């Protein structure tokens, strides 16, 4: 099973900045998406202290890239979903969930 963010959703719907509640307080997250590399970089800042918590960089994939990686000679069956609850995948799905069977 593979669960990851949907690249096509991120290119349209991820804000340049968002807030996340943490046990230490509220974090401000600055999102930067590079279309050339399909990487999202996130800088996390603790709002109350203005302290930089760290940077996260993730390579995002589209459905066709992931399906191509799951070659049919290795997997007998691959199912595609738009969430862990089994909802159908649509381009607007925030997540890509693939379940592959040997």
FENBELLIN-V514306 format. One record per residue. N is the residue number from 1. PHI is phi in radians with two decimals (999 if undefined). OMEGA is omega in degrees with one decimal (* if undefined). Layout:
n: [N;N]
phi: [PHI;PHI]
omega: [OMEGA;OMEGA]
This chain:
n: [1;2;3;4;5;6;7;8;9;10;11;12;13;14;15;16;17;18;19;20;21;22;23;24;25;26;27;28;29;30;31;32;33;34;35;36;37;38;39;40;41;42;43;44;45;46;47;48;49;50;51;52;53;54;55;56;57;58;59;60;61;62;63;64;65;66;67;68;69;70;71;72;73;74;75;76;77;78;79;80;81;82;83;84;85;86;87;88;89;90;91;92;93;94;95;96;97;98;99;100;101;102]
phi: [999;-2.28;-2.25;-2.60;-1.25;-1.49;-0.96;-1.16;-1.20;-1.07;-1.11;-1.83;-2.08;-1.51;-1.25;-1.22;-2.58;-2.59;-2.06;-2.35;-1.43;-2.16;-1.00;-1.40;2.46;-1.62;-1.87;-1.72;-2.00;-1.71;-1.77;-2.28;-1.90;-1.80;-1.10;-1.21;-1.88;1.02;-1.97;-1.89;-1.97;-2.15;-1.82;-1.84;-2.19;-1.41;-1.00;-1.12;-1.86;1.16;-1.54;-1.33;-1.46;2.67;-2.16;-2.17;-2.25;-2.29;-1.48;-1.76;-2.15;-1.60;-1.02;-1.13;-1.17;-1.17;-1.12;-1.14;-1.22;-1.54;-1.11;-1.09;-1.26;-1.80;-2.26;-1.40;-2.68;-2.24;-1.88;-2.08;-2.33;-1.74;-3.07;-1.19;-1.47;1.51;-1.10;-1.11;-1.39;-2.30;-0.96;-1.47;-1.17;-1.20;-2.15;-2.06;-2.11;-2.01;-2.08;-1.93;-2.04;-1.28]
omega: [177.9;178.0;-178.3;176.8;179.8;-178.7;-176.5;174.6;-177.0;-177.6;-178.2;-164.2;-179.7;-178.9;178.5;178.1;177.6;177.3;-179.4;177.1;176.9;176.1;-178.5;-177.1;-178.7;177.7;172.1;-178.1;176.9;-178.6;175.5;-179.3;179.2;-178.0;-177.7;-176.3;-175.4;178.7;172.9;176.9;179.0;172.8;-177.1;-179.5;173.9;-172.4;-173.1;-177.1;-175.0;-176.5;176.8;-178.6;179.5;-179.4;178.5;176.8;-175.9;172.3;179.4;-177.8;172.1;-178.6;-176.0;177.6;-179.3;179.1;177.5;179.1;179.0;-174.2;-176.8;179.0;179.4;-175.2;-178.4;-176.4;177.5;177.5;-178.0;179.1;178.9;179.3;-179.8;178.3;176.7;179.2;179.3;177.2;170.3;-177.5;-178.3;179.5;178.6;-176.1;170.1;176.5;177.5;175.5;-177.3;179.6;177.8;*]
